[in-house]
């Protein structure tokens, strides 16, 4: 959508830089892009908090909602619903822009959290709690793709090429930050002393959803009045919805990225789901288990920020940054796979999780931006959506495989476990040795695929730095279409 008079009042146009040699144009940047980034961060935080709030307290969740599969279903439904509704989100965001995604995603997220909150009242019969809360979780899950596909749309239209990776990192990583918040907070709210304190837990996620929806209405335009970079200033034909999907799927490099990066997303989702029950079965306490979920994310923030800064400074390092990150993440995962089988090795588990988080999350925002580069001029939400949908599909598979490979807990594990005090629930406490071995094998396979087959071409960046699209795109054997470059009036600044 275009701008409005109210939005114009918020803008203070800044000149991108002095006129460069060889008639390089100077583009304007708009300060409201920073506020829009804050809005995208808040709405991603809220939705992630809703998604993962029950995973760190799975046994208490199952007891409160009177369903042995409640925690698993609350988590998996986000992955399942992201697949069919992901296509709707891609179409809607590409058609109605950033503003449409923020409005619709924020509204669904709010409605879902209201429904989740209702069963927290005592007047709701226990047998009805799960049905109402799960309905709300489903609606919040529908909102997820509308929210998670926003970062590349925002950075593609509002940020210049030397800021895209770092701001895509900030906005994309707000989702795992929300996960980290709930991993730390949920066990402090609902625990053995307060096993039924779901009123407070669901109230917190509801307040976050209200704030997200309220800030979302301040997004008054989807695109800036004038382009902020060369790739947005050229006159090119953005493929239609289905044509864009078809074009992206014809690219070998993009398919490799979808499989490898999407697989990484799926494996992180599986780890979120399995980490708490795996640790408590070895006797680690609730506080430590929650902190490890947070440590995974917080270490990832440093890794993602480092990778974003490096790739903004040295675009030609993108491929190597991603491949090195995959190797380091595989080493961290291997260490965790071994450490998770031992008791009282907090230092080892913590170190393994931090290594895996640092390297693994370095892949995510850089990979999303690379997906846009590879498929240019396909709309940003299309490439991002396909990668994330690939991750959700693989996430469901990995959660299912690791669940199938669970073993019956040994008598020793039942004696040291901290998962539950309820003797009737001892039967659902399991061993995770072979589940984590399978998880590690998947990581090795995806890493090898990335290292051997991934050879990205930064097509969008070629326009941003002044390389002709004709020369650059014809060098790509996967797609020899040529973008028609026309210099619009606003490109030249006297």
C-alpha positions as CSV (number, residue, x, y, z in Angstrom):
1,X,0.0,0.0,0.0
2,X,1.0,3.6,-0.5
3,X,1.8,6.2,2.2
4,X,-0.7,8.5,3.8
5,X,-0.6,12.0,5.1
6,X,-0.3,10.7,8.7
7,X,2.6,8.5,7.7
8,X,4.3,11.4,5.8
9,X,4.3,13.5,9.0
10,X,6.4,10.7,10.6
11,X,9.0,10.7,7.8
12,X,12.2,12.7,7.9
13,X,13.8,11.8,4.7
14,X,17.6,11.3,5.0
15,X,20.0,11.5,2.1
16,X,21.7,8.1,1.6
17,X,25.1,9.7,0.8
18,X,26.9,12.1,-1.5
19,X,26.7,11.7,-5.3
20,X,29.2,9.1,-6.2
21,X,31.3,8.8,-9.4
22,X,30.1,7.1,-12.6
23,X,26.6,8.7,-12.1
24,X,25.6,6.4,-9.2
25,X,22.2,7.6,-8.0
26,X,21.6,8.6,-4.4
27,X,18.5,7.2,-2.7
28,X,16.4,8.5,0.2
29,X,15.9,6.6,3.4
30,X,13.0,7.0,5.8
31,X,13.3,7.0,9.6
32,X,10.0,5.3,10.1
33,X,11.7,2.1,8.9
34,X,13.2,1.8,12.4
35,X,9.7,2.0,14.0
36,X,8.3,-0.5,11.5
37,X,11.2,-2.8,12.4
38,X,10.2,-2.5,16.1
39,X,6.6,-3.4,15.2
40,X,7.7,-6.5,13.4
41,X,9.9,-7.5,16.3
42,X,7.0,-7.1,18.8
43,X,4.5,-9.1,16.8
44,X,7.1,-11.9,16.2
45,X,7.9,-11.9,19.9
46,X,4.2,-12.3,20.9
47,X,3.5,-15.1,18.4
48,X,6.6,-17.1,19.4
49,X,5.6,-16.7,23.1
50,X,2.2,-18.2,22.3
51,X,3.7,-21.0,20.3
52,X,6.2,-22.3,22.8
53,X,4.7,-21.4,26.2
54,X,3.7,-24.9,27.0
55,X,6.8,-26.8,25.8
56,X,9.0,-26.1,28.9
57,X,6.2,-27.3,31.2
58,X,4.9,-30.3,29.2
59,X,4.0,-32.5,32.2
60,X,2.1,-29.7,34.0
61,X,0.4,-28.8,30.7
62,X,-0.8,-32.4,30.2
63,X,-2.2,-32.6,33.7
64,X,-3.9,-29.2,33.7
65,X,-5.6,-29.7,30.3
66,X,-6.3,-33.4,31.2
67,X,-4.7,-34.7,28.0
68,X,-1.5,-36.7,27.8
69,X,-0.7,-35.2,24.4
70,X,-1.7,-31.6,25.2
71,X,1.9,-30.1,25.2
72,X,2.9,-31.9,22.0
73,X,-0.3,-30.9,20.2
74,X,0.0,-27.2,21.3
75,X,3.5,-27.2,19.8
76,X,3.0,-29.3,16.7
77,X,-0.1,-27.5,15.5
78,X,2.0,-24.4,14.8
79,X,4.1,-26.4,12.4
80,X,1.2,-28.2,10.8
81,X,-0.9,-25.1,10.2
82,X,2.0,-23.1,8.8
83,X,2.1,-25.4,5.8
84,X,-1.4,-24.8,4.2
85,X,-1.8,-21.3,5.5
86,X,1.7,-20.5,4.5
87,X,0.6,-20.3,0.9
88,X,-2.2,-17.9,1.8
89,X,0.2,-15.8,3.7
90,X,2.7,-15.6,0.8
91,X,-0.1,-14.5,-1.6
92,X,-1.5,-12.0,0.9
93,X,1.7,-10.4,1.9
94,X,2.9,-10.1,-1.8
95,X,-0.4,-8.6,-2.8
96,X,-1.2,-6.3,0.2
97,X,2.3,-5.8,1.4
98,X,3.8,-5.3,4.9
99,X,0.8,-3.5,6.3
100,X,-1.6,-6.3,5.3
101,X,0.6,-9.0,6.9
102,X,1.0,-7.0,10.1
103,X,-2.7,-6.2,10.4
104,X,-4.0,-9.7,9.7
105,X,-1.3,-11.6,11.6
106,X,-1.7,-9.3,14.6
107,X,-5.5,-9.7,14.7
108,X,-5.4,-13.5,14.4
109,X,-2.7,-13.7,17.1
110,X,-4.8,-11.6,19.4
111,X,-8.0,-13.6,18.9
112,X,-6.1,-16.8,19.5
113,X,-4.6,-15.6,22.7
114,X,-8.0,-14.4,24.0
115,X,-9.4,-17.9,23.5
116,X,-6.3,-19.5,25.1
117,X,-6.9,-17.3,28.2
118,X,-10.6,-18.2,28.7
119,X,-10.0,-21.7,30.1
120,X,-7.7,-20.3,32.7
121,X,-10.8,-19.2,34.7
122,X,-12.1,-21.5,37.4
123,X,-15.7,-21.5,36.0
124,X,-14.6,-23.4,32.9
125,X,-15.0,-27.2,33.5
126,X,-11.7,-29.1,33.4
127,X,-13.0,-31.3,30.6
128,X,-13.5,-28.3,28.4
129,X,-10.2,-26.6,29.0
130,X,-8.2,-28.3,26.3
131,X,-10.8,-27.9,23.5
132,X,-11.1,-24.1,24.1
133,X,-7.4,-23.5,24.5
134,X,-6.5,-25.7,21.5
135,X,-8.9,-23.7,19.4
136,X,-7.2,-20.6,20.4
137,X,-3.8,-22.1,19.7
138,X,-5.0,-23.1,16.2
139,X,-6.0,-19.5,15.4
140,X,-2.6,-18.2,16.8
141,X,-0.9,-20.9,14.6
142,X,-2.7,-19.6,11.5
143,X,-1.3,-16.2,12.2
144,X,2.3,-17.4,12.4
145,X,3.2,-17.5,8.6
146,X,1.7,-14.0,8.2
147,X,4.1,-12.8,10.9
148,X,7.2,-14.8,10.2
149,X,7.3,-13.9,6.5
150,X,7.5,-10.1,7.3
151,X,11.2,-9.5,8.0
152,X,12.5,-9.9,4.4
153,X,9.5,-7.9,3.1
154,X,10.4,-5.1,5.5
155,X,14.1,-5.1,4.8
156,X,13.6,-5.5,1.0
157,X,11.5,-2.4,0.7
158,X,12.6,-0.1,3.6
159,X,16.3,-0.7,4.2
160,X,19.3,0.0,1.9
161,X,21.6,-2.9,0.9
162,X,24.2,-2.2,3.6
163,X,21.6,-2.6,6.4
164,X,19.4,-5.5,5.1
165,X,21.2,-8.4,6.8
166,X,21.6,-6.8,10.2
167,X,17.9,-5.6,10.3
168,X,16.7,-8.9,8.9
169,X,18.6,-10.5,11.8
170,X,17.0,-8.3,14.4
171,X,13.5,-8.8,13.1
172,X,13.8,-12.5,12.3
173,X,15.6,-13.3,15.6
174,X,12.7,-11.8,17.6
175,X,10.8,-15.0,17.0
176,X,13.4,-17.2,18.9
177,X,13.8,-14.4,21.5
178,X,10.1,-14.9,22.3
179,X,10.8,-18.6,22.6
180,X,13.7,-17.9,25.0
181,X,11.6,-15.6,27.1
182,X,9.0,-18.3,27.6
183,X,11.5,-21.1,28.1
184,X,12.9,-19.1,31.1
185,X,9.6,-17.7,32.3
186,X,7.2,-20.6,32.1
187,X,8.9,-22.9,34.6
188,X,9.0,-20.0,37.1
189,X,5.3,-19.5,36.8
190,X,4.0,-23.1,36.5
191,X,6.0,-25.6,38.5
192,X,5.7,-28.2,41.2
193,X,4.8,-25.5,43.8
194,X,2.2,-23.9,41.4
195,X,1.2,-26.6,39.0
196,X,-2.1,-24.9,38.1
197,X,-0.9,-21.3,37.6
198,X,-1.9,-21.2,33.9
199,X,-4.0,-18.0,34.5
200,X,-0.8,-16.0,35.0
201,X,1.0,-17.8,32.1
202,X,-1.8,-17.2,29.6
203,X,-2.3,-13.6,30.8
204,X,1.3,-12.8,30.0
205,X,0.9,-14.1,26.4
206,X,-2.4,-12.2,26.0
207,X,-0.9,-8.9,27.2
208,X,1.9,-9.4,24.6
209,X,-0.6,-10.1,21.9
210,X,-2.6,-6.9,22.8
211,X,0.6,-4.8,22.6
212,X,1.5,-6.4,19.3
213,X,-1.9,-5.7,17.8
214,X,-1.9,-2.1,19.1
215,X,1.5,-1.3,17.7
216,X,0.6,-3.0,14.4
217,X,-2.0,-0.4,13.6
218,X,0.7,2.3,13.4
219,X,2.1,0.7,10.2
220,X,0.5,3.0,7.7
221,X,2.2,2.1,4.5
222,X,3.8,-1.0,3.0
223,X,6.4,0.7,0.9
224,X,8.3,4.0,1.2
225,X,7.4,6.9,-1.1
226,X,10.6,6.4,-3.2
227,X,12.9,3.4,-3.5
228,X,15.7,3.1,-1.0
229,X,18.1,0.9,-3.2
230,X,18.9,0.1,-6.8
231,X,17.1,-3.2,-6.9
232,X,13.8,-1.4,-6.0
233,X,14.4,1.4,-8.4
234,X,14.7,-0.7,-11.6
235,X,11.7,-1.4,-13.7
236,X,11.2,-5.1,-13.5
237,X,8.2,-7.4,-13.7
238,X,7.7,-9.2,-10.4
239,X,6.3,-12.6,-11.2
240,X,2.7,-13.4,-10.2
241,X,2.1,-15.6,-7.1
242,X,2.2,-19.0,-8.9
243,X,4.7,-17.9,-11.4
244,X,7.0,-16.8,-8.6
245,X,6.7,-20.1,-6.8
246,X,7.4,-21.9,-10.1
247,X,10.4,-19.7,-10.8
248,X,11.9,-20.2,-7.3
249,X,11.4,-24.0,-7.5
250,X,13.3,-24.1,-10.8
251,X,16.4,-22.8,-9.1
252,X,18.7,-25.6,-8.0
253,X,20.4,-23.4,-5.5
254,X,17.1,-22.3,-4.0
255,X,15.9,-25.9,-3.6
256,X,19.2,-26.8,-1.8
257,X,18.7,-23.8,0.5
258,X,15.0,-24.8,1.1
259,X,16.1,-28.3,2.1
260,X,19.2,-27.3,4.2
261,X,18.0,-24.1,5.9
262,X,14.4,-25.4,6.2
263,X,15.8,-28.5,7.7
264,X,17.7,-26.4,10.2
265,X,14.5,-24.7,11.2
266,X,12.8,-28.1,11.6
267,X,15.6,-29.5,13.7
268,X,15.5,-26.4,16.0
269,X,11.7,-26.9,16.4
270,X,12.3,-30.6,17.3
271,X,14.9,-29.6,19.9
272,X,12.5,-27.0,21.4
273,X,10.0,-29.8,21.8
274,X,12.4,-32.5,23.1
275,X,14.9,-30.6,25.3
276,X,12.9,-30.2,28.5
277,X,11.6,-33.8,28.8
278,X,15.1,-35.1,27.8
279,X,16.8,-33.1,30.5
280,X,14.3,-33.8,33.3
281,X,14.5,-37.5,32.6
282,X,18.2,-37.2,33.6
283,X,17.5,-35.4,36.8
284,X,18.1,-31.8,35.8
285,X,15.8,-29.4,37.6
286,X,13.1,-27.2,36.1
287,X,15.0,-24.0,36.4
288,X,18.1,-25.4,34.6
289,X,15.9,-26.9,31.9
290,X,14.3,-23.6,31.2
291,X,17.6,-21.8,31.2
292,X,19.0,-24.1,28.6
293,X,16.2,-23.3,26.2
294,X,17.0,-19.6,26.8
295,X,20.8,-20.3,26.4
296,X,20.1,-21.8,23.0
297,X,18.4,-18.7,21.8
298,X,20.7,-16.1,23.5
299,X,23.8,-17.7,22.1
300,X,22.1,-17.7,18.8
301,X,21.5,-14.0,19.0
302,X,25.2,-13.3,19.1
303,X,25.8,-15.7,16.3
304,X,23.1,-14.2,14.1
305,X,24.3,-10.6,14.8
306,X,27.9,-11.6,14.0
307,X,26.9,-13.2,10.7
308,X,24.6,-10.3,9.8
309,X,27.3,-7.7,10.3
310,X,29.9,-9.8,8.4
311,X,27.6,-10.4,5.4
312,X,26.6,-6.7,5.3
313,X,30.2,-5.7,5.2
314,X,31.4,-8.5,2.8
315,X,28.5,-9.8,0.7
316,X,30.8,-12.2,-1.2
317,X,31.4,-14.1,2.1
318,X,27.8,-15.1,2.4
319,X,28.3,-18.7,1.1
320,X,31.3,-19.3,3.3
321,X,29.6,-17.9,6.4
322,X,26.7,-20.2,6.0
323,X,28.9,-23.3,5.3
324,X,31.2,-22.6,8.2
325,X,28.2,-22.1,10.5
326,X,26.8,-25.5,9.4
327,X,30.0,-27.2,10.3
328,X,30.3,-25.6,13.8
329,X,26.6,-26.3,14.5
330,X,27.1,-29.9,13.6
331,X,30.0,-30.1,16.1
332,X,27.8,-28.6,18.8
333,X,25.0,-30.9,18.1
334,X,27.3,-34.0,18.2
335,X,28.5,-32.8,21.6
336,X,25.0,-32.3,22.9
337,X,23.9,-35.8,21.6
338,X,26.5,-37.4,23.8
339,X,26.1,-35.1,26.8
340,X,22.4,-35.5,27.0
341,X,22.9,-39.1,28.1
342,X,24.8,-38.2,31.3
343,X,23.8,-36.8,34.7
344,X,25.3,-33.8,36.5
345,X,27.3,-32.5,33.5
346,X,25.6,-29.1,33.4
347,X,28.8,-27.4,32.0
348,X,29.0,-29.9,29.1
349,X,25.4,-29.5,28.1
350,X,25.5,-25.7,28.5
351,X,28.6,-25.5,26.3
352,X,27.2,-27.8,23.7
353,X,23.9,-25.8,23.5
354,X,25.7,-22.5,23.3
355,X,28.0,-23.7,20.4
356,X,25.0,-25.2,18.5
357,X,22.9,-22.0,19.1
358,X,25.6,-19.6,18.1
359,X,26.3,-21.3,14.8
360,X,22.8,-22.6,14.0
361,X,21.1,-19.2,14.4
362,X,23.8,-17.5,12.3
363,X,22.3,-19.5,9.4
364,X,18.7,-18.3,9.7
365,X,18.6,-14.6,8.9
366,X,21.5,-14.8,6.4
367,X,19.8,-17.7,4.7
368,X,16.5,-15.9,4.4
369,X,18.2,-12.9,2.8
370,X,20.1,-15.3,0.5
371,X,16.9,-16.9,-0.6
372,X,15.6,-13.5,-1.7
373,X,18.9,-12.9,-3.6
374,X,18.8,-16.2,-5.4
375,X,15.2,-15.9,-6.6
376,X,15.2,-12.1,-7.4
377,X,12.9,-10.6,-8.8
378,X,10.5,-13.1,-7.1
379,X,8.6,-11.3,-4.3
380,X,10.4,-11.5,-0.9
381,X,7.5,-13.3,0.9
382,X,7.5,-16.1,-1.7
383,X,11.1,-17.2,-1.1
384,X,10.9,-16.7,2.7
385,X,7.6,-18.5,2.9
386,X,8.8,-21.5,0.9
387,X,11.9,-21.9,3.2
388,X,9.9,-21.6,6.4
389,X,7.2,-24.0,5.1
390,X,10.0,-26.4,4.2
391,X,11.2,-26.0,7.8
392,X,7.7,-26.7,9.3
393,X,7.2,-29.8,7.1
394,X,10.6,-31.2,8.2
395,X,9.9,-30.1,11.8
396,X,6.8,-32.3,11.9
397,X,8.8,-35.2,10.5
398,X,11.7,-34.8,12.9
399,X,9.4,-34.5,15.9
400,X,7.5,-37.6,14.8
401,X,10.7,-39.6,14.2
402,X,12.3,-38.6,17.5
403,X,9.0,-39.5,19.3
404,X,8.9,-42.9,17.7
405,X,12.5,-43.6,18.7
406,X,11.9,-42.9,22.4
407,X,12.7,-45.7,24.8
408,X,11.0,-46.8,28.0
409,X,12.7,-45.1,30.9
410,X,15.0,-47.3,33.0
411,X,14.3,-47.8,36.7
412,X,17.3,-45.6,37.4
413,X,15.9,-42.8,35.3
414,X,12.5,-43.1,37.0
415,X,14.3,-42.7,40.3
416,X,16.2,-39.5,39.4
417,X,13.7,-37.9,37.1
418,X,12.4,-34.4,37.9
419,X,9.6,-34.4,35.3
420,X,6.7,-35.1,37.6
421,X,5.7,-36.1,41.1
422,X,2.6,-38.0,39.9
423,X,3.2,-41.7,40.0
424,X,0.5,-42.3,37.3
425,X,2.5,-40.3,34.8
426,X,5.7,-42.4,35.2
427,X,4.7,-44.3,32.1
428,X,5.1,-41.3,29.9
429,X,8.7,-40.6,31.0
430,X,11.0,-41.9,28.3
431,X,14.7,-42.2,27.4
432,X,16.0,-40.0,24.6
433,X,19.3,-41.6,23.5
434,X,18.3,-42.9,20.1
435,X,16.0,-39.8,19.4
436,X,19.0,-37.5,19.8
437,X,21.2,-39.8,17.6
438,X,18.6,-39.6,14.8
439,X,18.5,-35.8,15.3
440,X,22.3,-35.6,14.9
441,X,22.2,-37.8,11.8
442,X,19.7,-35.4,10.2
443,X,22.0,-32.4,10.9
444,X,25.0,-34.2,9.4
445,X,23.1,-35.0,6.2
446,X,21.8,-31.4,5.8
447,X,25.2,-30.0,6.5
448,X,26.8,-32.1,3.8
449,X,24.1,-31.1,1.3
450,X,24.7,-27.4,2.0
451,X,28.5,-27.7,1.8
452,X,28.6,-29.7,-1.4
453,X,25.7,-28.4,-3.5
454,X,25.1,-24.8,-2.4
455,X,26.5,-22.2,-4.8
456,X,24.4,-19.0,-4.4
457,X,24.4,-16.1,-6.8
458,X,23.5,-12.7,-5.3
459,X,21.3,-11.5,-8.1
460,X,19.6,-8.6,-6.3
461,X,22.9,-7.3,-4.9
462,X,24.2,-7.0,-8.5
463,X,21.7,-4.2,-9.1
464,X,22.3,-2.5,-5.8
465,X,26.0,-2.2,-6.5
466,X,25.5,-1.0,-10.1
467,X,26.2,-4.2,-12.1
468,X,23.9,-4.6,-15.0
469,X,21.2,-7.2,-14.6
470,X,21.7,-8.4,-18.2
471,X,25.3,-9.4,-17.5
472,X,24.7,-10.9,-14.1
473,X,21.5,-12.9,-14.7
474,X,22.8,-14.4,-17.9
475,X,25.7,-15.8,-15.9
476,X,23.1,-17.9,-14.0
477,X,22.5,-21.1,-16.0
478,X,19.3,-21.7,-14.0
479,X,17.5,-18.6,-15.2
480,X,18.6,-16.5,-18.2
481,X,15.7,-14.0,-18.0
482,X,16.8,-10.4,-18.2
483,X,15.5,-7.6,-16.1
484,X,14.7,-4.4,-18.0
485,X,16.5,-1.6,-16.2
486,X,15.0,1.9,-16.6
487,X,16.1,4.9,-14.7
488,X,13.1,6.5,-13.1
489,X,13.0,10.3,-12.4
490,X,13.8,9.9,-8.7
491,X,17.0,8.0,-9.2
492,X,19.1,11.1,-10.0
493,X,19.5,13.5,-7.1
494,X,21.0,16.9,-8.1
